[in-house]
Amino acid sequence: MPGISENIPAARQVSDEPSPRRLLSTEKVYEGRIWDVVSDSFKLTDDGNPLVRDYIDHPGAVAVLPMNDAGEVLLIKQYRHPVGMDLWEIPAGLLDVDGEDFVVGAARELAEEADLVAGTWNVLADFFNSPGSSSEAIRIYLARDLTEVPHHELHVRTDEEAEIELHWIPLEDAVAAVLEGRLHNPSAVVGVLAAAAAKADDFRGLRPAGAPWPAHPSQR
């Protein structure tokens, strides 16, 4: 009996791509302190019926998986009120400074949340956090060749960030935490699994830090 794959035509390279649709109207229905909610009316086809979708209009974000010379990765524990849990995450933050370079934003978050500076940067993965309800695009970097931020330049963390705890963990243990359902933060999950896959060729296949990011809202 032939295998299932034998009955499926050879696939082209899998790649997400822009798919412009006819926008009839757009309206901001809620203005928040960090992001807004908009309501769009659009058509999938010229002769189709109008559809309406509400979603979060998000500036995008960057996240950083720091890795030391021993192959350990840094996780940070932070309280997240919407889910009412302390989550183990990786340094991350909004891209809410107009025109700021993505790597510069990532370096800022690494310094502020982990007190670290990286000498080597690569792109680990790009993803949409919740594409059915938000325009948020996230880029995760792998940061290596780490040094500590000088004491006189340390960022003073406030609010939820004031409770941040830092913990170095072998990459293999972080992967196990994901697969066993002990890690839930999306950037941490994607970053850890991407790093584990990239380790197979000693990270040589990773994109450079300045690789294009056409999925980011500012580039679409």
LOTOR-589476 format. One record per residue: residue number from 1; residue in three letters; x, y, z of N, C-alpha, C in turn. Coordinates in Angstrom, 1 decimal. Layout:
N
num  residu  n.c1  n.c2  n.c3  ca.c1  ca.c2  ca.c3  c.c1  c.c2  c.c3
NUM  ALA  X  Y  Z  X  Y  Z  X  Y  Z;
...
END
This chain:
220
num  residu  n.c1  n.c2  n.c3  ca.c1  ca.c2  ca.c3  c.c1  c.c2  c.c3
1  MET  0.9  -1.2  0.0  0.0  0.0  0.0  0.9  1.2  0.0;
2  PRO  0.7  2.2  -1.0  1.6  3.4  -1.0  1.4  4.2  0.2;
3  GLY  2.4  4.9  0.6  2.3  5.8  1.7  1.5  7.0  1.4;
4  ILE  1.0  7.7  2.4  0.1  8.9  2.1  0.9  9.9  1.3;
5  SER  2.2  10.2  1.7  3.0  11.2  1.0  3.1  10.9  -0.5;
6  GLU  3.0  9.7  -0.9  3.2  9.3  -2.3  2.1  9.8  -3.2;
7  ASN  0.9  10.1  -2.5  -0.3  10.5  -3.3  -0.4  12.1  -3.3;
8  ILE  0.6  12.7  -2.7  0.5  14.2  -2.6  1.5  14.8  -3.5;
9  PRO  1.1  15.7  -4.4  2.1  16.3  -5.3  3.2  17.0  -4.6;
10  ALA  4.4  17.1  -5.2  5.5  17.7  -4.6  5.1  19.2  -4.3;
11  ALA  5.4  19.6  -3.1  5.0  20.9  -2.6  6.1  21.9  -3.0;
12  ARG  5.7  23.2  -3.2  6.6  24.2  -3.4  7.2  24.6  -2.0;
13  GLN  8.2  25.5  -2.0  8.8  25.9  -0.8  7.7  26.6  0.1;
14  VAL  7.6  26.2  1.3  6.6  26.7  2.2  7.1  28.1  2.7;
15  SER  6.3  29.1  2.5  6.6  30.5  2.9  5.4  31.3  3.0;
16  ASP  5.1  32.0  4.1  4.0  32.9  4.2  4.3  34.1  3.3;
17  GLU  3.2  34.7  2.8  3.4  35.8  1.8  2.2  36.8  2.0;
18  PRO  2.4  38.0  1.6  1.4  39.0  1.6  0.2  38.6  0.8;
19  SER  -1.0  39.0  1.2  -2.2  38.6  0.4  -3.2  39.8  0.5;
20  PRO  -2.9  40.9  -0.2  -3.8  42.1  -0.1  -5.2  41.8  -0.5;
21  ARG  -6.1  42.3  0.3  -7.5  42.2  0.1  -8.1  43.6  0.1;
22  ARG  -9.3  43.7  -0.5  -9.9  45.0  -0.7  -10.5  45.6  0.7;
23  LEU  -9.8  46.6  1.2  -10.2  47.2  2.4  -11.3  48.3  2.2;
24  LEU  -12.5  48.1  2.8  -13.6  49.0  2.6  -13.6  50.1  3.6;
25  SER  -13.2  49.8  4.9  -13.2  50.9  5.9  -12.3  50.4  7.1;
26  THR  -11.8  51.3  7.9  -11.1  50.9  9.1  -11.4  52.0  10.1;
27  GLU  -11.6  51.5  11.4  -12.1  52.4  12.4  -11.4  52.0  13.7;
28  LYS  -10.8  53.0  14.5  -10.3  52.7  15.8  -11.5  52.7  16.8;
29  VAL  -11.7  51.6  17.4  -12.8  51.4  18.3  -12.4  51.5  19.8;
30  TYR  -11.1  51.4  20.0  -10.6  51.5  21.4  -9.2  52.0  21.4;
31  GLU  -8.9  53.0  22.1  -7.5  53.5  22.2  -6.9  53.2  23.6;
32  GLY  -5.9  52.3  23.6  -5.4  51.9  24.9  -4.1  52.6  25.2;
33  ARG  -3.5  52.3  26.3  -2.2  53.0  26.7  -1.1  52.4  26.0;
34  ILE  -1.1  51.2  25.5  0.0  50.5  24.8  -0.4  50.2  23.4;
35  TRP  -1.6  49.7  23.2  -2.1  49.3  21.8  -3.6  49.6  21.7;
36  ASP  -4.0  49.7  20.4  -5.4  50.1  20.1  -6.1  48.8  19.5;
37  VAL  -7.4  48.9  19.5  -8.3  47.9  18.8  -8.9  48.6  17.6;
38  VAL  -8.8  48.0  16.5  -9.4  48.6  15.2  -10.4  47.6  14.7;
39  SER  -11.3  48.1  13.9  -12.3  47.3  13.2  -12.2  47.6  11.7;
40  ASP  -11.9  46.5  11.0  -11.8  46.6  9.5  -13.0  46.0  8.8;
41  SER  -13.4  46.6  7.8  -14.4  46.0  6.9  -13.7  45.7  5.5;
42  PHE  -13.7  44.5  5.0  -13.0  44.2  3.8  -13.7  43.0  3.0;
43  LYS  -13.2  42.8  1.8  -13.7  41.7  1.0  -12.6  40.7  0.7;
44  LEU  -12.9  39.5  0.7  -12.0  38.5  0.3  -11.8  38.4  -1.2;
45  THR  -12.9  38.6  -1.9  -13.0  38.7  -3.3  -13.8  39.9  -3.8;
46  ASP  -13.6  40.3  -5.0  -14.4  41.5  -5.5  -15.9  41.3  -5.4;
47  ASP  -16.3  40.1  -5.7  -17.8  39.9  -5.7  -18.3  39.2  -4.4;
48  GLY  -17.4  39.2  -3.4  -17.8  38.6  -2.1  -18.5  39.5  -1.2;
49  ASN  -19.0  39.0  -0.1  -19.7  39.9  0.9  -18.7  40.5  1.8;
50  PRO  -19.0  41.7  2.3  -18.1  42.4  3.2  -18.0  41.6  4.5;
51  LEU  -16.8  41.5  5.1  -16.5  40.9  6.3  -16.0  42.0  7.3;
52  VAL  -16.2  41.8  8.6  -15.7  42.7  9.6  -14.9  42.0  10.6;
53  ARG  -13.7  42.5  10.9  -12.9  41.8  11.9  -12.3  42.9  12.8;
54  ASP  -12.4  42.7  14.1  -11.8  43.5  15.1  -10.5  42.9  15.6;
55  TYR  -9.4  43.7  15.8  -8.1  43.1  16.2  -7.3  44.2  16.9;
56  ILE  -6.3  43.7  17.6  -5.3  44.6  18.3  -4.3  45.2  17.2;
57  ASP  -4.2  46.5  17.2  -3.2  47.1  16.3  -1.9  47.3  17.1;
58  HIS  -0.9  46.5  16.8  0.2  46.3  17.7  1.5  46.8  17.0;
59  PRO  2.4  47.5  17.7  3.6  48.0  17.1  4.7  46.9  16.8;
60  GLY  4.5  45.7  17.3  5.5  44.7  17.2  6.4  44.6  18.4;
61  ALA  7.2  43.6  18.4  8.1  43.4  19.6  9.3  42.6  19.2;
62  VAL  10.3  42.7  20.0  11.5  41.9  19.9  11.8  41.1  21.2;
63  ALA  12.4  39.9  21.0  12.8  39.1  22.2  14.2  38.6  22.0;
64  VAL  14.8  38.2  23.1  16.3  37.9  23.0  16.5  36.6  23.8;
65  LEU  17.1  35.6  23.2  17.5  34.4  24.0  19.0  34.5  24.2;
66  PRO  19.4  34.9  25.4  20.9  35.0  25.7  21.5  33.6  25.9;
67  MET  22.6  33.4  25.3  23.3  32.1  25.5  24.8  32.3  25.9;
68  ASN  25.2  31.7  27.0  26.6  31.9  27.4  27.5  30.9  26.8;
69  ASP  28.8  31.0  27.1  29.8  30.1  26.5  29.6  28.6  26.8;
70  ALA  28.9  28.4  27.9  28.7  27.0  28.4  27.4  26.4  27.7;
71  GLY  26.8  27.1  26.8  25.6  26.7  26.2  24.3  26.8  27.0;
72  GLU  24.4  27.5  28.1  23.2  27.8  28.9  22.4  29.0  28.4;
73  VAL  21.1  29.0  28.5  20.3  30.1  28.1  19.7  30.8  29.4;
74  LEU  19.5  32.1  29.3  18.9  32.8  30.4  17.4  33.0  30.3;
75  LEU  16.8  32.5  31.4  15.3  32.8  31.5  15.1  33.7  32.6;
76  ILE  14.0  34.5  32.5  13.6  35.5  33.5  12.2  35.2  34.0;
77  LYS  12.0  35.3  35.3  10.7  35.0  35.8  10.0  36.4  36.1;
78  GLN  8.8  36.5  35.5  8.0  37.8  35.6  6.5  37.5  35.8;
79  TYR  5.9  38.3  36.6  4.4  38.2  36.8  3.7  38.7  35.6;
80  ARG  2.7  38.0  35.1  1.8  38.4  34.0  0.4  38.4  34.5;
81  HIS  -0.2  39.6  34.6  -1.5  39.7  35.2  -2.6  39.1  34.4;
82  PRO  -2.7  39.2  33.1  -3.8  38.6  32.4  -4.0  37.1  32.6;
83  VAL  -2.9  36.4  32.8  -3.0  35.0  33.1  -2.8  34.7  34.6;
84  GLY  -2.5  35.7  35.4  -2.3  35.5  36.8  -1.2  34.5  37.2;
85  MET  -0.1  34.5  36.5  1.0  33.6  36.7  2.3  34.2  36.7;
86  ASP  3.3  33.6  37.4  4.7  34.0  37.2  5.2  33.1  36.1;
87  LEU  5.7  33.7  35.0  6.1  33.0  33.8  7.6  33.1  33.7;
88  TRP  8.2  32.0  33.2  9.6  32.0  32.8  9.7  32.4  31.4;
89  GLU  10.3  33.5  31.1  10.3  34.1  29.8  11.8  34.4  29.3;
90  ILE  11.9  35.1  28.2  13.2  35.6  27.8  13.0  37.2  27.7;
91  PRO  14.1  37.9  27.8  14.0  39.4  27.7  13.3  39.8  26.4;
92  ALA  12.3  40.7  26.5  11.5  41.1  25.4  10.9  42.5  25.6;
93  GLY  10.5  43.2  24.6  9.9  44.5  24.7  9.3  45.0  23.4;
94  LEU  8.4  46.0  23.6  7.7  46.6  22.4  8.7  47.4  21.5;
95  LEU  8.4  47.4  20.3  9.1  48.3  19.3  8.2  49.6  19.2;
96  ASP  8.2  50.3  20.3  7.4  51.5  20.3  8.1  52.8  20.2;
97  VAL  9.4  52.8  19.7  10.1  54.0  19.4  10.2  54.1  17.9;
98  ASP  9.6  55.2  17.4  9.5  55.3  15.9  10.9  55.3  15.3;
99  GLY  11.0  54.5  14.3  12.3  54.4  13.5  13.4  53.7  14.1;
100  GLU  13.2  53.2  15.3  14.3  52.5  16.0  14.7  51.2  15.3;
101  ASP  16.0  51.0  15.1  16.5  49.8  14.6  16.1  48.6  15.4;
102  PHE  15.7  47.5  14.8  15.2  46.3  15.6  16.3  45.8  16.5;
103  VAL  17.5  45.7  16.1  18.6  45.1  16.9  18.8  46.1  18.1;
104  VAL  18.8  47.4  17.8  19.0  48.4  18.9  17.9  48.2  20.0;
105  GLY  16.7  48.0  19.6  15.6  47.7  20.5  15.8  46.5  21.3;
106  ALA  16.3  45.4  20.6  16.6  44.2  21.3  17.7  44.3  22.3;
107  ALA  18.7  45.0  21.9  19.9  45.3  22.8  19.5  46.1  24.1;
108  ARG  18.5  47.0  23.9  18.0  47.8  25.0  17.3  46.9  26.0;
109  GLU  16.5  46.0  25.5  15.7  45.1  26.4  16.7  44.1  27.1;
110  LEU  17.7  43.6  26.4  18.6  42.7  27.0  19.4  43.4  28.2;
111  ALA  19.7  44.7  28.0  20.4  45.4  29.0  19.5  45.7  30.2;
112  GLU  18.2  46.1  29.9  17.3  46.5  30.9  16.8  45.3  31.8;
113  GLU  16.5  44.2  31.1  15.9  43.1  31.8  16.9  42.0  32.3;
114  ALA  18.1  42.0  31.6  19.0  40.9  32.0  20.4  41.5  32.4;
115  ASP  20.6  42.8  32.3  21.9  43.4  32.7  23.0  42.9  31.9;
116  LEU  22.7  42.6  30.6  23.8  42.0  29.7  23.9  42.8  28.4;
117  VAL  25.1  42.7  27.8  25.4  43.3  26.5  26.0  42.1  25.7;
118  ALA  25.5  42.0  24.4  26.0  40.9  23.5  26.9  41.4  22.4;
119  GLY  27.9  40.6  22.1  28.8  40.9  21.0  28.4  40.3  19.7;
120  THR  27.6  39.2  19.8  27.2  38.5  18.6  25.7  38.3  18.6;
121  TRP  25.1  38.7  17.4  23.6  38.7  17.3  23.2  37.9  16.0;
122  ASN  22.2  37.1  16.2  21.6  36.4  15.0  20.1  36.3  15.2;
123  VAL  19.4  36.2  14.1  17.9  36.1  14.1  17.6  34.6  14.3;
124  LEU  16.8  34.3  15.4  16.4  32.9  15.6  15.1  32.6  14.9;
125  ALA  14.1  33.4  15.0  12.8  33.1  14.4  12.0  34.4  14.4;
126  ASP  11.0  34.5  13.4  10.0  35.5  13.4  8.7  34.8  13.5;
127  PHE  7.7  35.4  14.2  6.4  34.8  14.3  5.4  35.9  14.6;
128  PHE  4.1  35.5  14.4  3.0  36.3  14.8  2.4  35.7  16.1;
129  ASN  2.3  36.5  17.1  1.9  36.0  18.4  0.5  35.5  18.4;
130  SER  -0.5  36.1  17.7  -1.9  35.7  17.7  -2.5  36.3  16.5;
131  PRO  -2.2  35.7  15.3  -2.6  36.4  14.0  -4.1  36.4  13.8;
132  GLY  -4.9  35.7  14.5  -6.3  35.8  14.4  -6.9  37.0  15.2;
133  SER  -6.1  37.6  16.0  -6.7  38.7  16.8  -5.7  39.9  17.0;
134  SER  -4.5  39.8  16.5  -3.6  40.9  16.7  -2.6  40.9  15.5;
135  SER  -2.1  42.2  15.2  -1.1  42.4  14.2  0.3  42.2  14.7;
136  GLU  0.4  41.8  16.0  1.8  41.8  16.6  2.7  40.8  15.9;
137  ALA  3.8  41.3  15.5  4.9  40.5  14.9  6.1  40.5  15.9;
138  ILE  6.7  39.4  16.1  7.8  39.3  17.1  9.0  38.7  16.4;
139  ARG  10.1  39.3  16.6  11.4  38.7  16.1  12.2  38.3  17.4;
140  ILE  12.7  37.1  17.3  13.6  36.6  18.4  15.0  36.5  17.9;
141  TYR  15.9  37.0  18.7  17.3  37.0  18.5  18.0  36.0  19.4;
142  LEU  19.1  35.5  18.9  20.1  34.7  19.7  21.2  35.7  20.0;
143  ALA  21.5  35.9  21.3  22.5  36.8  21.7  23.7  36.0  22.4;
144  ARG  24.9  36.2  21.9  26.0  35.5  22.4  27.2  36.4  22.7;
145  ASP  28.3  35.9  23.2  29.5  36.7  23.5  29.0  37.8  24.5;
146  LEU  28.5  37.3  25.6  27.9  38.2  26.6  28.9  38.8  27.6;
147  THR  28.6  40.1  28.0  29.3  40.7  29.1  28.2  41.4  29.9;
148  GLU  28.6  41.8  31.1  27.7  42.4  32.1  27.6  43.9  31.8;
149  VAL  26.5  44.5  32.0  26.4  46.0  31.9  27.1  46.6  33.1;
150  PRO  28.0  47.6  32.9  28.7  48.2  34.0  27.7  48.6  35.1;
151  HIS  28.1  48.5  36.4  27.2  48.8  37.5  26.6  50.2  37.5;
152  HIS  27.4  51.2  37.0  26.8  52.5  37.0  25.8  52.8  35.9;
153  GLU  25.7  51.8  35.0  24.8  51.9  33.9  23.5  51.0  34.0;
154  LEU  23.4  50.3  35.1  22.3  49.4  35.3  21.0  50.1  35.3;
155  HIS  20.0  49.5  34.7  18.7  50.0  34.6  17.9  49.7  35.9;
156  VAL  17.2  50.7  36.3  16.4  50.5  37.5  15.0  50.0  37.1;
157  ARG  14.7  48.7  37.5  13.5  48.1  37.1  12.4  48.5  38.1;
158  THR  11.2  48.7  37.5  10.0  49.1  38.3  8.8  48.3  38.0;
159  ASP  7.7  48.4  38.8  6.5  47.7  38.6  6.7  46.2  38.5;
160  GLU  6.1  45.5  37.5  6.3  44.1  37.4  7.8  43.7  37.2;
161  GLU  8.5  44.6  36.5  9.9  44.2  36.2  10.8  44.2  37.5;
162  ALA  10.3  44.9  38.5  11.1  44.9  39.7  11.2  43.6  40.4;
163  GLU  10.2  42.7  40.0  10.2  41.3  40.6  11.0  40.3  39.8;
164  ILE  11.6  40.7  38.7  12.3  39.8  37.7  13.3  39.0  38.5;
165  GLU  13.3  37.7  38.2  14.4  36.8  38.7  15.1  36.2  37.5;
166  LEU  16.4  36.1  37.5  17.2  35.6  36.4  17.7  34.2  36.8;
167  HIS  17.7  33.3  35.7  18.1  31.9  36.0  18.7  31.3  34.7;
168  TRP  20.0  30.9  34.8  20.7  30.2  33.7  20.3  28.7  33.7;
169  ILE  20.1  28.2  32.5  19.6  26.8  32.5  20.2  26.2  31.2;
170  PRO  20.7  24.9  31.2  21.2  24.3  30.0  20.1  24.3  28.9;
171  LEU  20.4  24.5  27.7  19.5  24.5  26.6  18.6  23.3  26.6;
172  GLU  19.2  22.1  26.8  18.5  20.9  26.8  17.4  20.8  27.9;
173  ASP  17.7  21.4  29.0  16.7  21.4  30.1  15.6  22.4  29.8;
174  ALA  15.9  23.5  29.1  14.9  24.4  28.6  13.9  23.7  27.6;
175  VAL  14.5  22.9  26.7  13.7  22.2  25.7  12.8  21.2  26.5;
176  ALA  13.3  20.5  27.5  12.5  19.6  28.2  11.3  20.3  29.0;
177  ALA  11.6  21.5  29.5  10.6  22.3  30.1  9.4  22.6  29.2;
178  VAL  9.8  22.9  27.9  8.8  23.2  26.9  8.0  22.0  26.6;
179  LEU  8.6  20.9  26.3  7.9  19.7  25.9  7.1  19.1  27.1;
180  GLU  7.5  19.3  28.3  6.7  18.8  29.4  5.6  19.8  29.9;
181  GLY  5.5  20.9  29.2  4.4  21.8  29.5  4.7  22.7  30.7;
182  ARG  5.9  22.9  31.0  6.3  23.8  32.1  6.6  25.2  31.7;
183  LEU  6.8  25.5  30.4  7.0  26.8  29.9  5.9  27.2  29.0;
184  HIS  5.4  28.4  29.1  4.2  28.8  28.4  4.4  30.1  27.6;
185  ASN  5.3  30.9  27.9  5.5  32.2  27.2  5.9  31.9  25.8;
186  PRO  5.2  32.5  24.8  5.4  32.1  23.4  6.8  32.4  22.9;
187  SER  7.4  33.6  23.3  8.7  33.9  22.8  9.7  32.9  23.4;
188  ALA  9.6  32.5  24.6  10.5  31.6  25.3  10.4  30.2  24.6;
189  VAL  9.1  29.8  24.3  8.9  28.5  23.7  9.5  28.4  22.3;
190  VAL  9.2  29.4  21.5  9.7  29.5  20.1  11.2  29.6  20.1;
191  GLY  11.7  30.5  21.0  13.2  30.8  21.0  14.0  29.6  21.4;
192  VAL  13.5  28.9  22.5  14.2  27.7  23.0  14.2  26.6  21.9;
193  LEU  13.1  26.3  21.3  13.0  25.2  20.3  13.8  25.6  19.0;
194  ALA  13.7  26.9  18.6  14.5  27.3  17.5  16.0  27.2  17.8;
195  ALA  16.5  27.5  19.0  17.9  27.4  19.3  18.3  26.0  19.3;
196  ALA  17.5  25.1  19.8  17.8  23.7  19.8  17.9  23.1  18.4;
197  ALA  17.1  23.6  17.5  17.2  23.2  16.1  18.4  23.7  15.4;
198  ALA  18.7  25.0  15.7  19.9  25.7  15.1  21.2  25.1  15.6;
199  LYS  21.2  24.5  16.8  22.4  24.0  17.4  23.0  22.8  16.5;
200  ALA  22.1  22.2  15.7  22.5  21.0  15.0  23.7  21.3  14.0;
201  ASP  23.8  22.6  13.5  24.9  22.9  12.6  25.7  24.0  13.3;
202  ASP  25.7  24.0  14.6  26.5  25.0  15.4  26.1  26.4  15.1;
203  PHE  24.8  26.6  14.8  24.2  27.9  14.6  24.6  28.6  13.3;
204  ARG  25.3  27.9  12.4  25.8  28.5  11.2  24.7  28.8  10.2;
205  GLY  23.5  28.2  10.3  22.4  28.4  9.4  21.6  29.6  9.8;
206  LEU  21.8  30.3  10.9  21.0  31.4  11.3  21.2  32.6  10.5;
207  ARG  20.1  33.4  10.3  20.2  34.6  9.6  21.0  35.7  10.4;
208  PRO  21.6  36.6  9.7  22.3  37.7  10.4  21.3  38.6  11.1;
209  ALA  21.8  39.4  12.1  20.9  40.2  12.9  20.1  41.2  12.0;
210  GLY  20.7  41.7  10.9  20.0  42.7  10.1  19.2  42.1  9.0;
211  ALA  18.9  40.9  9.0  18.1  40.2  8.0  16.7  41.0  7.8;
212  PRO  16.2  41.0  6.6  14.9  41.7  6.4  13.8  41.1  7.2;
213  TRP  12.9  41.9  7.6  11.7  41.4  8.4  10.4  42.0  7.8;
214  PRO  10.1  41.5  6.6  8.9  42.0  5.9  7.6  41.9  6.6;
215  ALA  7.5  41.0  7.6  6.3  40.7  8.3  6.0  41.8  9.4;
216  HIS  7.0  42.6  9.7  6.8  43.6  10.8  5.8  44.7  10.3;
217  PRO  4.9  45.2  11.1  3.9  46.1  10.7  4.5  47.3  9.9;
218  SER  5.7  47.8  10.3  6.2  49.0  9.6  6.7  48.6  8.2;
219  GLN  6.8  47.3  7.9  7.3  47.0  6.6  6.2  46.4  5.7;
220  ARG  5.0  46.3  6.2  3.9  45.8  5.4  3.1  46.9  4.7;
END
